[in-house]
Amino acid sequence: MESKTALILINFENEWIMPNSEYYIGDLTELIDKTNQLIQYGREKRYKIIFTTHIEKDAEEAFMEGSMNVDIILTVQMRETDTVITKHKISPFYKPQT
């Protein structure tokens, strides 16, 4: 039986680790190692694993749709069966006012 618990991983995108990106934040090896441990724990507990990616509409460089910079970092243990949510606002919880 699948758990009703989810692990949500927000914006683990290449944009942050590409040295030529204006959003480059450096070596994330330790963070990614700890994240992978958390993902493994979640899989053992049968959590739903959800990733978000941020894509800027009409971007020509950073967070550009179709670029490898918005792909999930290769060393993060994502599986094809995981859910990926694409968002176009910084916050994954953004809801426009009606």
N, C-alpha and C positions, 0 to 999 in steps of 0.2 A: 504494500500500500504506500502510495506517495504521501509524503509529509505535506502539511499545509503551510510549512515554513519555507521561506525563500531567502536566498543569499543574492543580494543585488550588488553588482560591481559596476561602479559608475566611471565611465570615460577612461578605461584602460587602453588608450589608443596610442599608436606610434607617434603622434604629433608631439607628445611629451618627451620622447627619447631620441628624436631626430636632431642631431647637433645643428643642422641648418634651419630649424624651425624657430620662430620668434617665441615659441612657447616651451622650448627645451628647458627641462628642469634638472637634467643630469642623470647620473647612474641610479637606476631604480632596482638594481639587483636584489638588495635586501628586502625591499617592499614587495617585489614580485615573489620572492621565495616565501615570505610570510603569507602572501595572498594565496599562493598555490597550496600551502598547508591548510588554509581556511577552506578553500574549494574542496580539497580532499576530504576534510571533515564533513563538509556539507553533503558531499556525494555519499559518504558512509551513512549519514543520517537520512538520506533520500530527500534532501532539500531540492527545491526547484532552483536552478542556477540561472540568473538573469544578468545579462550585460547590457549597458547602455553605451551608445556611441553618439557623439555630438557632431552634427554636420551643419555647417553654416549655409543657408540658402544663398545662392549667387556668389559664393566665395571663389576667389581666383587663386588662393594659396592655402592659408591655414584652414584646416577643417573642411577642405573641399571634397565634395561628393565624388566618389570614384577614385580618389587618390589613396595611395597606400598609407598615408598619414592618418587616415580615419579607421584603418583596420585595427583589430585588437592586437596588442603586443604579442608577438609570436611565442614568447616564453611563458605567457599566462596560459594555464591549462584549460582552455576553452574547448568544448566538444561541439560537434555538429548538432547534437540534441539539446544544447542549451538555447535559451531564448535570447535573442538580441533585439533590443528596442532602439530604434533610431530616433533621436530627438533633435529639434531645431532651435531650442532655447537652452541657455546654460543650465537651468535647473531641470532635472528629470521629472520634477513634480509640478512644473508650470501648468497652470490652467487659466486660459483667458477668461476674463470676466464677461458674463453674458448680460 
